[in-house]
Amino acid sequence: MRFIATCKLGLEALVASELRRLQIETESVADARVTFLGDFSTMARACLWLRTAERVLFEVGAFEATTFDQLFEGVKALPWKRYLKRDTFIHVNGKSAKSTLFSVSDCQSITKKAIVESMKAAYGNINLPETGKEVIVEVGILKDQVTIALDPCGAGLSRRGYRTYNVAAPISETLGAAIVTLSRYYADKPFIDPMCGSGTMPIEAAMIAENRAPGLNRPFAAEDWHFLTGNEFTLAREEAKDSITPQKLMIEGSDIDARSIDLCKKHAKKAGIMVNWAVRPVKDLPVREGRGVLVCNPPYGERMLKKSETERLYREMRTVFDRLEGWNKSIITGYPSFEQVYGKKADKRRKLSNGGMPCTLYQYFL
């Protein structure tokens, strides 16, 4: 069977690498998606373990369509009785890009209508009650190629279950995990986020260091799919629990806002990990010897600080961060003139997106 791991643009290689570490066969890598092959046990493991993907999808069928009739007939021809009960509540999501059929709402409506017609023919019913469990169907159209899939996730993979409170402009868990991975962090190094907000990146770093599956403590929509044998997610969770390696970590998150640090402590406790937290402005970041990793997601001058305040902060960051000799530093921001204001060109830049806003990850290595 074919599955699709969707992700933010720029993170495809990370997702493919994660799949290979899980010994899952990748089939292809394209913009914002990685396809892989396997069975439903493979799907369950991917749902539990993928840190940087946004969703996992199970492909039901694929075909070309440039008219609504072709879309209708293509969807109707798929074996829906295999996946849906007579009373299944069918929820259709959709997206379209670079395609003749560009109206997403029309594509969703036609897909739903085609599924219902297929189900009526299969079950011999005039009406389908849709009073049962919900199944999410995804219709995606790219360059006139239609992919119909079931969504086993429900809530996106960024919803780990530990972040129940938020601060202004939080970074998503999946993007946080990606930045930690790209920062070249390993468990034997000290790790600091001096503007940690709700604590996402320090918590993700601790989960990576202890090999904790990010989806271990949350439910998935596929656990209600009647056509699964019933133990795919149970076995995947048992494997994930056995894989945890608790360690004494040197991870710290600090923030000028005491309320944010209170939230961080609650989130870390819920995630089951230990992180050191401190209420402290960036300028008071202590000097540390040796090598380590620093990451941060400072204000961009859009929602939190004025432009002048943002530039003052970036200049201050440069002064403070230069004290950490021998440290890798990774800074994500949507501020277009960051390097000029910071006063140093990055060794590496990566285009990313944070909350729909175009951003760049600036990295300074040893």
C-alpha positions in Angstrom: 0.0 0.0 0.0 1.1 3.6 -0.6 1.2 6.3 2.1 2.0 10.0 1.9 3.8 12.0 4.6 3.0 15.7 4.1 5.3 18.4 5.4 6.3 22.0 5.2 8.2 23.1 2.1 11.9 22.7 2.8 11.6 19.7 5.2 11.1 16.9 2.7 14.7 15.6 3.1 14.2 15.5 6.9 11.0 13.5 6.6 12.6 11.0 4.2 15.5 10.6 6.6 13.2 9.9 9.5 11.4 7.2 7.4 14.7 5.6 6.6 15.7 5.5 10.2 12.4 3.7 10.9 13.4 1.3 8.1 10.4 2.3 6.1 10.8 2.2 2.3 10.5 5.6 0.7 9.1 5.7 -2.9 9.5 9.3 -3.9 10.2 12.8 -2.6 8.4 15.9 -4.0 7.4 19.4 -2.8 5.9 19.1 0.6 5.4 15.3 0.5 7.2 12.0 0.7 5.5 8.8 -0.4 6.3 5.5 1.2 5.2 1.9 1.0 4.1 -0.6 3.6 1.1 -2.0 5.5 -1.1 -0.6 8.2 1.6 -1.4 10.8 4.0 0.7 8.9 1.3 3.5 8.9 0.9 3.3 12.7 4.6 3.5 13.2 4.9 6.5 10.9 2.1 8.2 12.8 3.7 7.7 16.1 7.3 8.4 15.1 7.4 11.1 12.5 8.6 14.4 14.1 8.8 16.8 11.2 5.9 15.7 9.0 2.5 17.4 9.2 0.3 14.4 8.4 0.3 10.8 7.2 -2.2 9.9 4.5 -3.3 6.4 3.2 -3.7 6.5 -0.6 -7.0 4.9 -1.7 -6.5 5.8 -5.4 -5.0 8.2 -8.0 -6.1 9.2 -11.4 -6.1 12.2 -13.8 -9.1 14.5 -14.0 -9.6 17.8 -15.9 -13.4 17.8 -15.7 -15.9 17.3 -12.8 -17.3 14.3 -14.6 -13.9 12.7 -14.6 -13.4 13.5 -10.9 -16.8 12.0 -10.1 -16.3 8.8 -12.0 -12.8 8.4 -10.7 -13.8 8.7 -7.1 -16.9 6.5 -7.5 -14.9 3.7 -9.0 -12.8 3.3 -5.9 -13.6 0.4 -3.4 -15.3 2.5 -0.7 -17.2 -0.4 0.8 -13.8 -1.8 1.9 -13.1 1.3 4.0 -16.5 2.8 5.0 -19.4 1.3 6.9 -23.0 2.0 5.9 -23.4 4.6 8.7 -19.9 6.2 8.4 -19.8 10.0 8.8 -17.8 11.1 5.7 -15.8 14.3 6.1 -14.0 15.5 2.9 -11.1 17.9 2.9 -9.5 19.2 -0.3 -6.8 21.2 -1.9 -5.9 22.0 -5.5 -2.8 23.6 -7.2 -1.8 24.2 -10.8 -4.9 22.3 -12.0 -7.9 22.8 -14.3 -10.2 21.9 -11.4 -9.3 24.8 -9.1 -12.4 25.2 -7.0 -11.7 23.3 -3.8 -15.2 23.5 -2.5 -16.7 22.1 -5.7 -14.1 19.3 -5.7 -15.0 18.4 -2.1 -18.7 18.4 -2.9 -18.3 16.2 -6.0 -16.0 13.8 -4.1 -18.5 13.4 -1.3 -21.3 12.9 -3.8 -19.3 10.2 -5.7 -18.5 8.4 -2.5 -22.2 8.4 -1.4 -23.3 7.1 -4.8 -20.7 4.3 -4.6 -21.8 3.4 -1.1 -25.5 3.3 -2.1 -24.7 0.9 -4.9 -22.7 -1.2 -2.6 -25.1 -1.3 0.3 -28.4 -1.1 -1.6 -29.6 1.9 0.5 -31.5 4.9 -0.7 -30.2 7.0 2.3 -27.0 6.7 4.3 -27.5 7.8 7.9 -23.9 9.0 8.6 -24.5 8.6 12.3 -21.4 6.5 12.9 -17.7 7.2 13.4 -16.1 9.9 11.3 -13.7 9.1 8.5 -11.7 11.9 6.9 -11.2 11.7 3.1 -8.6 13.9 1.5 -8.9 14.9 -2.2 -5.7 16.5 -3.5 -5.3 17.7 -7.1 -1.8 18.7 -8.4 -1.3 19.4 -12.1 -4.6 17.6 -12.9 -3.4 14.4 -11.0 -6.0 13.5 -8.3 -5.0 11.7 -5.2 -7.8 10.3 -2.9 -6.6 9.4 0.6 -7.9 8.6 4.1 -6.5 10.6 7.0 -5.4 8.3 9.8 -4.2 11.2 12.0 -7.3 13.2 12.8 -5.5 16.1 14.5 -2.2 17.0 12.7 1.0 15.4 13.8 2.1 18.6 15.4 -0.5 18.0 18.1 1.7 15.9 20.4 -0.6 16.4 23.4 1.8 18.2 25.7 1.2 21.8 24.7 -2.2 22.7 26.2 -1.4 26.4 26.8 0.0 28.9 24.3 1.9 32.2 24.2 1.9 34.8 21.4 3.3 33.5 18.1 4.2 30.0 19.2 6.3 27.8 16.9 4.7 24.5 15.9 6.0 21.2 17.4 6.9 19.8 14.0 8.8 22.9 12.9 10.5 23.0 16.4 11.6 19.4 16.0 12.9 20.2 12.5 15.0 23.1 13.7 16.4 21.0 16.6 17.3 18.3 14.1 18.9 20.8 11.7 20.9 22.4 14.5 23.0 19.2 14.8 22.0 18.6 18.4 23.0 15.4 20.2 22.1 14.2 23.7 25.7 14.7 25.0 25.7 18.4 24.2 24.3 21.3 26.2 21.3 22.9 24.5 19.8 26.4 25.1 16.8 28.3 23.8 17.0 31.8 25.3 13.6 32.9 24.0 11.7 29.7 24.5 8.1 30.9 24.6 5.9 27.9 25.4 8.9 25.6 25.5 8.5 23.8 22.2 12.1 23.5 21.1 13.7 22.5 24.4 10.9 19.9 24.9 11.3 18.6 21.3 15.1 18.4 21.9 14.6 16.3 25.1 12.2 14.0 23.3 14.7 13.5 20.5 17.6 12.9 22.9 15.6 10.3 24.8 14.2 8.7 21.7 10.6 9.4 22.7 8.0 8.9 19.9 6.2 12.3 19.5 2.8 10.6 19.0 3.1 8.2 21.9 0.6 10.0 24.2 -2.1 11.0 21.7 -5.0 9.2 19.9 -5.2 8.8 16.1 -8.3 8.7 13.9 -7.3 5.4 12.4 -7.7 3.6 15.7 -11.5 3.7 14.9 -11.1 2.3 11.4 -13.1 -1.0 11.3 -10.9 -2.5 8.6 -7.7 -2.5 10.7 -6.9 -5.7 12.7 -7.0 -3.7 15.9 -3.4 -4.2 17.2 -1.4 -2.0 14.8 -1.3 1.0 17.1 -1.1 -1.1 20.2 2.1 -2.8 18.9 3.5 0.5 17.7 3.0 2.0 21.1 4.6 -0.9 22.9 7.6 -0.6 20.6 7.8 3.1 21.2 7.7 2.7 25.0 10.4 0.1 24.9 12.6 2.5 22.8 12.7 5.3 25.4 16.2 5.9 26.8 16.0 8.3 29.8 19.1 10.4 30.1 20.6 13.2 32.2 20.2 16.1 29.8 21.8 19.5 29.6 18.8 21.3 28.1 17.7 24.8 29.2 14.9 27.1 28.1 14.7 30.7 29.3 12.4 33.6 28.6 11.9 37.1 29.9 8.2 36.3 30.6 7.6 34.5 33.9 4.2 33.4 32.7 5.8 31.7 29.7 8.2 29.7 31.9 5.3 28.6 34.1 3.6 27.2 31.0 6.9 25.5 29.9 7.0 23.7 33.2 3.5 22.4 32.7 4.2 21.3 29.1 7.4 19.5 30.1 5.7 17.7 32.9 2.9 16.6 30.5 5.6 15.4 27.9 7.3 13.4 30.6 10.7 15.0 30.3 13.0 17.1 32.5 14.3 20.5 31.3 15.9 23.3 33.2 13.8 26.5 32.9 14.8 30.1 33.9 13.2 33.5 33.8 15.8 35.7 32.2 16.3 38.3 29.5 18.6 37.5 26.6 21.2 39.9 27.7 21.7 38.0 30.9 22.5 34.7 29.2 25.5 33.3 31.1 28.8 32.5 29.3 29.4 28.8 28.9 32.6 27.0 28.0 32.9 24.1 25.5 30.6 23.2 22.7 26.8 23.3 22.6 23.7 24.2 20.5 21.6 27.3 20.7 18.3 27.8 18.9 15.8 30.6 19.1 12.7 31.9 17.5 12.9 35.7 18.2 10.2 38.2 17.4 10.0 39.2 13.7 8.8 42.7 14.1 5.3 41.7 12.9 3.1 40.8 15.8 5.1 41.3 19.0 7.7 44.1 18.7 8.1 47.3 16.7 10.7 47.3 13.9 13.1 49.4 16.0 12.7 47.2 19.0 13.3 44.1 16.9 16.5 45.5 15.4 17.7 46.5 18.9 17.1 42.9 20.1 18.9 41.4 17.1 22.0 43.5 17.7 21.9 42.5 21.4 21.6 38.8 20.4 24.8 39.1 18.3 26.7 40.5 21.3 25.4 37.9 23.7 25.6 34.9 21.4 29.2 35.7 20.4 30.1 34.9 24.0 29.2 31.2 23.4 32.4 30.3 21.5 32.3 26.8 19.9 28.5 26.7 19.9 26.2 26.1 16.9 23.5 28.7 16.6 20.3 28.4 14.7 17.9 31.4 14.5 14.6 31.4 12.6 13.0 34.7 11.7 10.8 36.2 9.0 12.7 39.6 9.3 14.0 40.2 5.8 17.2 42.1 6.8 18.2 39.9 9.7 21.8 39.3 8.6 22.5 43.0 8.1 21.0 43.9 11.5 22.6 40.9 13.3 25.9 41.9 11.7 27.1 38.5 10.5 26.3 36.4 7.4 25.0 32.9 8.2 27.0 29.8 7.2 23.8 28.2 6.0 20.3 29.5 5.2 17.1 27.4 4.7 13.8 28.8 3.5 10.9 27.7 5.8 7.4 28.7 6.8 6.2 29.5 10.3 2.5 29.9 10.8 2.1 30.6 7.1 4.7 33.3 7.2 7.8 32.9 5.0 10.9 32.6 7.2 14.6 31.8 7.0 16.6 29.6 9.3 20.0 31.2 9.7 22.7 28.8 11.0 26.1 29.6 12.4 28.3 26.6 12.8 31.8 26.1 14.4 
